[in-house]
Amino acid sequence: MTIARAAAFLARRLSARPETAVVLGSGLGDLDLGPMTDRLPYARIPGFPRPGVDGHAGVLTAGGGIA
Protein backbone atom coordinates (compact mmCIF):
# COMPACT_ATOMS: atom_id res chain seq x y z
CA MET A 1 0.00 0.00 0.00
CA THR A 2 1.35 3.39 -0.85
CA ILE A 3 0.24 5.75 1.88
CA ALA A 4 1.04 8.83 -0.21
CA ARG A 5 -1.29 7.66 -3.00
CA ALA A 6 -4.15 6.94 -0.61
CA ALA A 7 -3.61 10.26 1.22
CA ALA A 8 -3.60 12.23 -2.05
CA PHE A 9 -6.80 10.48 -3.16
CA LEU A 10 -8.53 11.24 0.15
CA ALA A 11 -7.38 14.87 0.12
CA ARG A 12 -9.12 15.28 -3.24
CA ARG A 13 -12.30 13.41 -2.26
CA LEU A 14 -13.07 14.49 1.31
CA SER A 15 -15.03 17.70 1.74
CA ALA A 16 -12.88 18.78 4.72
CA ARG A 17 -9.53 17.78 6.18
CA PRO A 18 -10.12 15.59 9.25
CA GLU A 19 -8.80 16.82 12.60
CA THR A 20 -9.60 13.63 14.51
CA ALA A 21 -9.95 9.98 13.60
CA VAL A 22 -12.07 7.32 15.26
CA VAL A 23 -11.31 3.79 14.15
CA LEU A 24 -14.20 1.43 14.84
CA GLY A 25 -14.07 -2.32 14.95
CA SER A 26 -16.48 -4.57 13.10
CA GLY A 27 -19.93 -4.41 14.61
CA LEU A 28 -19.70 -0.74 15.59
CA GLY A 29 -20.78 0.69 12.25
CA ASP A 30 -24.10 1.86 13.70
CA LEU A 31 -22.43 4.09 16.33
CA ASP A 32 -23.77 7.65 15.98
CA LEU A 33 -20.86 9.99 15.30
CA GLY A 34 -23.06 12.84 14.15
CA PRO A 35 -23.62 14.04 10.61
CA MET A 36 -21.28 12.42 8.13
CA THR A 37 -20.86 13.94 4.70
CA ASP A 38 -18.36 11.65 2.97
CA ARG A 39 -18.63 7.90 2.48
CA LEU A 40 -16.01 6.18 0.34
CA PRO A 41 -15.88 2.42 -0.26
CA TYR A 42 -12.44 1.04 0.56
CA ALA A 43 -12.37 -0.48 -2.94
CA ARG A 44 -12.16 3.05 -4.43
CA ILE A 45 -9.23 4.15 -2.25
CA PRO A 46 -5.91 3.26 -3.93
CA GLY A 47 -4.02 0.63 -1.97
CA PHE A 48 -6.59 0.27 0.81
CA PRO A 49 -7.00 -3.33 1.96
CA ARG A 50 -10.39 -4.99 1.58
CA PRO A 51 -12.14 -6.00 4.81
CA GLY A 52 -11.75 -9.66 5.69
CA VAL A 53 -14.49 -9.85 8.30
CA ASP A 54 -18.06 -10.84 7.46
CA GLY A 55 -20.43 -7.93 8.00
CA HIS A 56 -17.73 -5.24 7.71
CA ALA A 57 -19.11 -2.48 5.48
CA GLY A 58 -15.70 -1.59 4.04
CA VAL A 59 -16.55 2.11 3.93
CA LEU A 60 -14.52 5.10 5.12
CA THR A 61 -16.92 7.63 6.63
CA ALA A 62 -15.86 11.21 7.35
CA GLY A 63 -17.26 14.62 8.18
CA GLY A 64 -19.38 16.29 10.79
CA GLY A 65 -18.48 15.74 14.40
CA ILE A 66 -19.32 13.59 17.36
CA ALA A 67 -22.93 14.12 18.41
C-alpha positions as CSV (number, residue, x, y, z in Angstrom):
1,M,0.0,0.0,0.0
2,T,1.4,3.4,-0.8
3,I,0.2,5.7,1.9
4,A,1.0,8.8,-0.2
5,R,-1.3,7.7,-3.0
6,A,-4.1,6.9,-0.6
7,A,-3.6,10.3,1.2
8,A,-3.6,12.2,-2.0
9,F,-6.8,10.5,-3.2
10,L,-8.5,11.2,0.2
11,A,-7.4,14.9,0.1
12,R,-9.1,15.3,-3.2
13,R,-12.3,13.4,-2.3
14,L,-13.1,14.5,1.3
15,S,-15.0,17.7,1.7
16,A,-12.9,18.8,4.7
17,R,-9.5,17.8,6.2
18,P,-10.1,15.6,9.3
19,E,-8.8,16.8,12.6
20,T,-9.6,13.6,14.5
21,A,-10.0,10.0,13.6
22,V,-12.1,7.3,15.3
23,V,-11.3,3.8,14.1
24,L,-14.2,1.4,14.8
25,G,-14.1,-2.3,14.9
26,S,-16.5,-4.6,13.1
27,G,-19.9,-4.4,14.6
28,L,-19.7,-0.7,15.6
29,G,-20.8,0.7,12.2
30,D,-24.1,1.9,13.7
31,L,-22.4,4.1,16.3
32,D,-23.8,7.6,16.0
33,L,-20.9,10.0,15.3
34,G,-23.1,12.8,14.2
35,P,-23.6,14.0,10.6
36,M,-21.3,12.4,8.1
37,T,-20.9,13.9,4.7
38,D,-18.4,11.7,3.0
39,R,-18.6,7.9,2.5
40,L,-16.0,6.2,0.3
41,P,-15.9,2.4,-0.3
42,Y,-12.4,1.0,0.6
43,A,-12.4,-0.5,-2.9
44,R,-12.2,3.0,-4.4
45,I,-9.2,4.1,-2.2
46,P,-5.9,3.3,-3.9
47,G,-4.0,0.6,-2.0
48,F,-6.6,0.3,0.8
49,P,-7.0,-3.3,2.0
50,R,-10.4,-5.0,1.6
51,P,-12.1,-6.0,4.8
52,G,-11.7,-9.7,5.7
53,V,-14.5,-9.9,8.3
54,D,-18.1,-10.8,7.5
55,G,-20.4,-7.9,8.0
56,H,-17.7,-5.2,7.7
57,A,-19.1,-2.5,5.5
58,G,-15.7,-1.6,4.0
59,V,-16.6,2.1,3.9
60,L,-14.5,5.1,5.1
61,T,-16.9,7.6,6.6
62,A,-15.9,11.2,7.4
63,G,-17.3,14.6,8.2
64,G,-19.4,16.3,10.8
65,G,-18.5,15.7,14.4
66,I,-19.3,13.6,17.4
67,A,-22.9,14.1,18.4
